[in-house]
Amino acid sequence: MELPVFRYNPNALELEFIEKEETLCPVCEKEREYTYTGHFYSVEDVEGICPWCIADGSAAKKYDGEFQDEGCCEDVEEERLVEELIYRTPGYTGWQQERWLAHCGDFCAFIGYGRWPEIEPLQEELQKDLQGIMSDYRLNNVDELKKLLSKRSAEGYLFQCLKCGKHRFCMDMW
Protein backbone atom coordinates (compact mmCIF):
# COMPACT_ATOMS: atom_id res chain seq x y z
CA MET A 1 0.00 0.00 0.00
CA GLU A 2 1.39 3.39 -1.02
CA LEU A 3 2.11 5.85 1.77
CA PRO A 4 -0.22 8.84 2.02
CA VAL A 5 1.07 12.22 0.89
CA PHE A 6 0.89 15.00 3.47
CA ARG A 7 0.68 18.47 1.90
CA TYR A 8 1.96 20.23 4.99
CA ASN A 9 4.69 17.70 5.83
CA PRO A 10 5.75 16.21 2.47
CA ASN A 11 9.13 14.99 3.78
CA ALA A 12 7.80 13.11 6.83
CA LEU A 13 9.46 9.84 5.79
CA GLU A 14 12.82 11.41 4.87
CA LEU A 15 12.82 13.43 8.11
CA GLU A 16 11.96 10.26 10.06
CA PHE A 17 8.65 11.42 11.54
CA ILE A 18 7.35 8.30 9.84
CA GLU A 19 9.67 5.31 9.97
CA LYS A 20 9.70 1.96 8.24
CA GLU A 21 8.98 -0.26 11.22
CA GLU A 22 6.53 -3.08 11.76
CA THR A 23 3.66 -2.00 14.00
CA LEU A 24 0.19 -2.98 15.02
CA CYS A 25 -1.64 0.31 14.62
CA PRO A 26 -3.78 1.01 17.70
CA VAL A 27 -6.31 2.85 15.55
CA CYS A 28 -7.07 0.52 12.62
CA GLU A 29 -5.66 -2.55 14.41
CA LYS A 30 -3.82 -3.62 11.25
CA GLU A 31 -0.24 -4.79 10.92
CA ARG A 32 1.60 -1.97 9.15
CA GLU A 33 5.13 -1.48 7.83
CA TYR A 34 5.30 2.19 8.82
CA THR A 35 4.75 4.00 12.09
CA TYR A 36 4.54 7.62 13.17
CA THR A 37 7.27 8.63 15.64
CA GLY A 38 6.37 12.29 16.24
CA HIS A 39 4.20 14.08 18.78
CA PHE A 40 0.54 13.23 19.25
CA TYR A 41 -1.28 15.31 21.83
CA SER A 42 -4.02 13.33 23.60
CA VAL A 43 -5.00 12.28 27.10
CA GLU A 44 -3.87 8.73 26.33
CA ASP A 45 -0.25 7.89 25.57
CA VAL A 46 -0.57 6.44 22.06
CA GLU A 47 2.27 4.94 20.04
CA GLY A 48 2.50 3.09 16.76
CA ILE A 49 -0.07 5.08 14.78
CA CYS A 50 0.16 4.30 11.09
CA PRO A 51 0.36 7.08 8.46
CA TRP A 52 -2.98 6.03 6.93
CA CYS A 53 -4.81 6.66 10.22
CA ILE A 54 -3.20 10.09 10.40
CA ALA A 55 -4.17 10.95 6.81
CA ASP A 56 -7.82 9.95 7.15
CA GLY A 57 -8.22 11.62 10.56
CA SER A 58 -9.19 8.43 12.37
CA ALA A 59 -6.29 8.62 14.87
CA ALA A 60 -7.22 12.13 15.99
CA LYS A 61 -10.89 11.17 16.16
CA LYS A 62 -10.40 7.91 18.09
CA TYR A 63 -8.16 9.47 20.74
CA ASP A 64 -9.56 13.02 20.66
CA GLY A 65 -6.02 14.14 19.84
CA GLU A 66 -4.04 16.56 17.74
CA PHE A 67 -0.77 16.43 15.83
CA GLN A 68 -0.27 20.21 16.16
CA ASP A 69 -1.25 22.70 18.85
CA GLU A 70 -3.61 25.07 17.06
CA GLY A 71 -2.55 27.89 19.38
CA CYS A 72 1.00 27.66 18.00
CA CYS A 73 -0.01 27.95 14.35
CA GLU A 74 -0.19 31.19 12.43
CA ASP A 75 -3.74 32.23 11.57
CA VAL A 76 -5.50 30.75 8.56
CA GLU A 77 -9.16 31.59 7.97
CA GLU A 78 -10.41 28.41 6.28
CA GLU A 79 -11.41 25.88 8.94
CA ARG A 80 -10.85 22.91 6.61
CA LEU A 81 -7.16 23.89 6.33
CA VAL A 82 -6.84 24.15 10.10
CA GLU A 83 -8.46 20.71 10.49
CA GLU A 84 -6.13 19.17 7.89
CA LEU A 85 -3.05 20.49 9.70
CA ILE A 86 -4.19 19.75 13.26
CA TYR A 87 -5.87 16.37 12.77
CA ARG A 88 -4.43 14.86 9.56
CA THR A 89 -0.79 15.97 9.28
CA PRO A 90 2.21 14.47 11.06
CA GLY A 91 4.01 17.02 13.17
CA TYR A 92 7.68 17.88 13.38
CA THR A 93 9.87 17.91 16.47
CA GLY A 94 11.23 21.19 17.76
CA TRP A 95 13.35 22.16 20.72
CA GLN A 96 10.48 24.09 22.26
CA GLN A 97 6.84 24.33 21.23
CA GLU A 98 6.56 23.70 17.51
CA ARG A 99 5.13 26.54 15.43
CA TRP A 100 3.52 26.22 12.03
CA LEU A 101 3.95 29.13 9.64
CA ALA A 102 1.48 30.31 6.99
CA HIS A 103 1.56 32.36 3.79
CA CYS A 104 -0.96 33.26 1.06
CA GLY A 105 -3.87 32.29 3.34
CA ASP A 106 -2.72 28.69 3.82
CA PHE A 107 -0.27 26.82 6.00
CA CYS A 108 3.18 26.30 4.58
CA ALA A 109 4.78 22.91 4.06
CA PHE A 110 7.44 21.99 6.60
CA ILE A 111 10.54 21.41 4.47
CA GLY A 112 13.02 20.55 7.19
CA TYR A 113 15.48 21.81 9.72
CA GLY A 114 17.65 24.76 8.78
CA ARG A 115 21.11 25.71 9.89
CA TRP A 116 22.98 28.66 8.43
CA PRO A 117 24.21 26.83 5.28
CA GLU A 118 20.57 26.13 4.31
CA ILE A 119 19.36 29.61 5.23
CA GLU A 120 22.14 31.75 3.76
CA PRO A 121 21.09 31.36 0.10
CA LEU A 122 17.53 32.30 1.14
CA GLN A 123 18.58 35.27 3.28
CA GLU A 124 16.95 37.93 1.11
CA GLU A 125 13.72 35.95 0.74
CA LEU A 126 13.61 35.30 4.51
CA GLN A 127 14.46 38.89 5.47
CA LYS A 128 11.15 39.59 7.26
CA ASP A 129 11.31 36.34 9.28
CA LEU A 130 15.01 36.87 10.11
CA GLN A 131 14.36 40.45 11.25
CA GLY A 132 11.56 39.17 13.52
CA ILE A 133 13.85 36.50 14.98
CA MET A 134 16.64 39.00 15.59
CA SER A 135 14.18 41.30 17.35
CA ASP A 136 12.67 38.47 19.44
CA TYR A 137 16.07 37.23 20.58
CA ARG A 138 17.64 40.70 20.82
CA LEU A 139 20.32 40.01 18.25
CA ASN A 140 22.14 43.02 16.87
CA ASN A 141 22.85 41.73 13.38
CA VAL A 142 22.72 38.79 11.00
CA ASP A 143 26.24 37.73 12.02
CA GLU A 144 24.97 36.97 15.53
CA LEU A 145 22.12 34.93 14.06
CA LYS A 146 24.56 33.12 11.75
CA LYS A 147 26.77 32.30 14.73
CA LEU A 148 23.84 30.82 16.69
CA LEU A 149 22.65 28.72 13.76
CA SER A 150 26.18 27.53 13.02
CA LYS A 151 27.08 26.55 16.60
CA ARG A 152 23.95 24.48 17.25
CA SER A 153 22.85 26.95 19.90
CA ALA A 154 19.63 27.26 17.95
CA GLU A 155 17.43 25.07 15.77
CA GLY A 156 15.85 26.47 12.63
CA TYR A 157 12.67 25.30 10.92
CA LEU A 158 12.23 25.90 7.21
CA PHE A 159 8.81 26.10 5.56
CA GLN A 160 7.63 26.79 2.01
CA CYS A 161 4.38 28.34 0.80
CA LEU A 162 2.29 25.87 -1.19
CA LYS A 163 0.84 28.62 -3.37
CA CYS A 164 3.71 30.96 -4.30
CA GLY A 165 6.78 28.95 -3.24
CA LYS A 166 8.11 31.60 -0.82
CA HIS A 167 10.19 30.22 2.03
CA ARG A 168 9.48 31.03 5.69
CA PHE A 169 11.68 30.42 8.71
CA CYS A 170 11.43 30.30 12.49
CA MET A 171 13.82 29.08 15.19
CA ASP A 172 14.24 28.09 18.82
CA MET A 173 17.24 28.66 21.07
CA TRP A 174 18.51 26.65 24.01
Summary of the structure (lengths in Angstrom):
residues: 174
radius of gyration: 16.9
end to end distance: 40.4
largest distance: 53.7
contacts: 521
relative contact order: 0.15
helix: 29%
strand: 24%
